[in-house]
Amino acid sequence: MRLGSFALTGAPPLFQNPLSCGQNRFPDRARYRDAFAGIFERQYYNNDGPLHEQLETRLQAFLGVRHVICTSNAMLGLMVAIDALQLHGKVIVPAFVHPAAIQALRWAGLEPVWCDVDQRTHHLDTRQVVALIDERVSAILAVNVWGGACDIGRLQQIADTQGIRLIFDSAHAFGCTLPTGPVGGSGDAEIFSFHADMILGAGDGGCIATHDDELALRACSIRPSYGLEQPARIVRVANARLSEAQAAIALMNLDDFPAHQAHNRMLRTAYIRGLSSGIEGLTLHEPSGVIQSNWQHLIVIIDQRVYGLSRDRLIDVLAAEKVYARRGFPQGILLGTEVNLSNASHLHASCLELPLGAHVTNADIERLCELLARIQRAAPTLRSRHDA
């Protein structure tokens, strides 16, 4: 394998049009124009407009919950939900997590307590959760990652026994199905994301889903909603209202959800076919805990010793070819050297997301998998050049 066959060392990039991660789904221009025409005619752009209300009503039915409170993004949704629950002290959180979850806890004046994750599922290790609970722990913040779900039943049992709250960050899990029904109605609240990366994209946005009437009233008061007849007494507000423009895009993508889910599954099948053609050291992650995923993420784990390159070095080589893979979660969680977080530390160093979404085709995936195989064959040379 000649080193010069890679863009990193001077050859033309393999892809003319960049391949990026994220769903990046947007309605066609005609539908977009029609939806926005109504917004401009009404001249009502924010704070519980008709499209906002329609979206919340449809999401309540889709998720099977009593209340959906839409927010301008998922992090604000998590902040509002945490504040509405009136938590105190410490909250148990997976050590393999997006930094936004920690920022939301800090905003509410709470202390995160790291819990390791299961190396296979990437979800909270429920065996360790119980040992971390003391008199200062008021909640568990579990994260449903990569189109899968935690051991929800066991976590609920722990929360009930210990008398603490249970929240789910389900940014990755919209439209996934548990054996008992849709993801959305578990714990005290679940938070979803409408970021462009997610299958229900609205440019950005999010929502809180809950069966709890009091929690919903407090969340609406914190968000806030000026139309509430009797808002709850709260300490502070967070300007977290979803705009009519965001609601319009979310409604169109909700209409298209089955097609988007099927497209993701088709692309995943292409990856399975391509990655099974003799590439060693790349393990495809399978969503766990659900009977139907949204398939919105394509996650592989890099075994550097077998593949020949580290995850971060592989990202550099792919970027030169205009393939913008990324780390499983952004850097920003400093776990130190605590031995009880070994699985999370391993995943932070080895987890890689590959492109899968609206602008990716089966042909793109075939070429990308061939590229990954070529990179592995040239790994010793690429590694030595980097080390030099």
N, C-alpha and C positions, 0 to 999 in steps of 0.2 A: 504494500500500500504506500503510495507516494504521499508525503506530507503536503505537497503543493496542491492536492486535490481538495483541500479544505479552504473555505473562505478566510478562516482565521490566519492562514499563512499566505494569502494573496490571490487565491482562486476566486472566481465570481460566486456570489451566494447561490445556493441551490434553489431558493425560492425568490421569485421576482416580487410577488405580493406577500407581505409578512403574514405569518401564522401567529395568532395571539391567543392567550387563554381567555376564558370568560365566554358566556353565552352570547352577549352582544346582539340581542334580538330586538328588532325595531320594526314597527308596522310599515307597510308600503306607503308611498307618498299620498296616494288617493285617500286611504283610510285616515292617515294622519291629518290631512287637510280638512276632511269632513268633521273629524272630532274637534279640531281646534276652531273651526268656524263657529260651532255652537258656543265655545267658551268666549270668543270675542263678541258674539252677538249678545250674550247674557252680561258681559262685562263683570263677571264674578270669577275671581282668580284664586281665592284662598279662603280658608276657615269654613269647613263643612259645606262646601258647594254641592250641587246635585250629583256631580260625577264622583266626588269623594264619598257621599252617602251611598251611592249605588255600589261603589267598590266594596265598602265595608259590609253591606248587606249580602252581596254575592260571596264574599270571602267567608262570612259566617256560615253560609250553606256549604261551601266547598270544603271548609275545614271541620265542619260539624261542631261549632262552638256557639255559646250564647252571645259573646261579644268579640268584635274585632275593632281595635283602635288603631287607625293608620297614622304613621308618623313620617317625617321628612326623610329619615334614614333609619337603618336598623340599630345603629349605636344609640341614637336618641331614644328609640323604642325600648332598648334595654335599660337605659338610664331612667326613663319614666317608669317602667315596670318595677325596677328595683326600689325607686323612691316611693312608689305607690304601695309597695309591700311593707314599708316602714321597717326595713331591716336594720340591724345594729351589729356592731362587733365584727365578726369574721364570716367569710363565705368560702366554702370549699369549691375549688375550680380546677379543671384539668390543666396540667402543666403544658400540654400540647394544645395551644389555643391562639386565636387571633388577639393581638394586643388591644383591640377595641374593647373586648370584654373586660380586661383589667382596667382600662381607662374609665369604663362605666362604673365599676365598683369603687374606684378611687373618687370619682365625682360625688358619689353618695356617701363618702367618708367611711367606706368599708375596707377591711383588710383581707386580701386574697390569701387563701391557704392552698398551696399547691398539692395536688393529688396526681399520682402517676396514672398513665393510661395503659390499656391493654395493647401490646405491640401488634397484635393481629387486627383488632377492630379499630384502633385509634381512639376508642371511647374510654370514659372514666373506668378505672379498675375498681369495681364496687367492693372488692375485698379490702381495699385500703381506705375507703371512705369512712367506714365506721370507726376505725382507729384514730381518725383525725378529728372526730367530733368531741368538743368539750363544751363547757358552759358558755363560752363566748361565741360559738358558732350559731348563726341564726338561719342559715340557708345553704343549699347546694345549688350551684350553677353548673348544670350539665350542658354539654355541647353535642348536638347531633351532626356529625361531620360526613362529608363526601357522599351525600345522598343516602346515608344510613341512619340508624338510630341506636341510642344507648340501650342498656338493659333497664327499660323504663319501669317495669314492674318491681324490680328489686330496689331501684332508687326510691320509688314511692313508698315501698315498705319501710325502708330505712328512715325516710323523712317522717312518716307517720309515727313510727316507734320512738323517734328522738324528739318529736314535737317541733320540727323545724320546717322551713319553707323549701319548695323545690321549683326551680325555674329552668327552662330549656331554651338555649340559644339554638334555634332551628333554621338559621340563615341558609344552610345547605340543604334543607330537607323539605322545602315546599313541594307539595304534590306527591310525596312518598306515602306508601301505605303500610301500616302495621298489620299484624294478624287480627287486631281488634278494630281496625278502621284507619282513617286518615291521620297522619301526623298533624297535631294541632291542638288537641284537647287535653294534653297530659300536664301533670303538675299544677302549680298555681297559675302559671302563665307560660306561653311560648312566644318567642320573638322570631319573626321572619324578615328577610331582606328582599328588597326590590332593586338592589343595585344592578347595574348593567351586566355584571358577572353572573347573575343568577337567572334561573329559568323564567321566573316571573319578573322581568326587568321593567323598570319605569324610569330609566336613567339613574335614579336613586330613589330611595324610599324604604318603607318597612311597615310592620304592624305588630301589635300585641294581640294575642289570641287567649281568651280566658273564659271560664264558666262563672267566675266570681263577680257578682254584681257590684259589691263594694269596691273591689280592686278596679273594676272598669270605670266606675264613677271617679275614683281618685285619679286614675290615669288620664281620663278626659279633662279633669280639672288642672292637672299638671301640664298637659300638652300645650295650650289649653284649648277649650271650645267655648266661645263666648255665648253660644246659644243654650247652654245648660240652665235649666230653671233653678236648680238648687245645687250649685257646685259644692264639692267637698271642701272642708277646711284643710289647707295644705301649707307647707312651709315655704315652698318656692315653685316657680314655674319654669318650664323649658320650652322655648319657642320651637315646637317640633311638628307643626301642622303640615300635612301633605297638600300640595297644590293641586288645582284642577288639572293642570297640564300633566303632572305625574299620574294622577288618577286615570286620565284618558288613555295614556300609554299602557298602564297596568291592566285596564279593562280589555284592551285589544289583545294583549299577550295572554290574558286569562282565557279569552275565547280560543286562542291558538295553542293552549297548553298541551292538549293531546298530540298534536302534530309535532311540537317541539320535543316532547318526551320521546316520541317514536324516532325522531331524527337523531337525538342523542344516543339512543340504543343502537341504531344502525351504525353510527360512527364508532361506538365502543366495540361492536362486533368486528369492524375493520381493524381496530387496534389489536384485538385478541388474535386475529389471524396474522397480522404483521409481526407482533411480538413473539409469537410462538415459532418463528422461523429460525431458531437457533441463536437468538440473542441471550447471552447468559449474564446474570447479575442484575437484571431488571425484573422486579416482581410486581405484577399488576394487583392493585388493591381492589378487593371486592366489598361493596357496601354490605353492612351486616345489620341485622335486627329488623329488616323490612321484607315484605313479600313483593314489593314493587318499588323501585327507585325512580328518581327523576333523571338519573344518569348524567347529571350536569357537570361532574368532575371526572377527569381521567387522571388517576393518581398511580404513580409507580414508586417503588422503593429501590434505591440504588445500593447495591452491595459493592462498595468500592474495591474490595479485594478481588472480586470475581469479574466485575465489569472493566476494571482497570483505571477508571477515572472517578474522582469524587463528584458528588452531586453538583457542587458549585462550579467545578471546572467544566462539567458537561453543559451547564447553563451557558457558560462563556462560549463554548464551541458552537452550540446551537444558535446563540444570538447572532454570531457572525454569518450564519446561513439564513438569517431572518426568521428563525423559529424562536419565539419569545416564550420559552417555558419559564416556570417560576417555582420558587420554594413553596412547600405546602402551606406554610404560614409565614408572613413577613418576619424578618428578624426584629427583635425588640423585647423578647421574653428572656431574661437572664436567670437561668436556673442554678448557676453556680456548680458546685461539685457534689451536691447532695445525692447519696447513693440510691435513695428511694425513688429517684426520678429518672432512672436509667432508660426506661422505654421512651419517655418524652424527649430526653436528650438525644437519643438515637434517631427518632423521627424528625426532630428539628434539623438534624444534619443530613438525613438521607431521603426525605420525602420530596418528590418532584411532581408538579402538575404539568401535563402536556396539553397542547391546544385541542379544544373540542367545543364547537358551538356553531353559530349561524353561518360563519364564513369559512368553515372547514369542510372539505369534501373527502370522499373515500380515496380518490386519487392522491390528495395531499397526504393522507395518513399512510398510504402505501409507500410514497417517496420518503416520508419521515422515518418510517420503520427501517427502510433500507439504509438511510443515513445513520440511524442509531447503530446498525450492525457494522457499517463501515468505520464509525468512530471507535467502536470496541476493538476492531482488528488493528486500528492504528493507535490504540491507547498508549502503548509503551513510548512511542515516539512523541505523541502529543504531551504526555506527562513529563518526559525528560526535557522537552523544549520549555515547558512552563516552569519547571524547577530551575532551569538554567537562568 
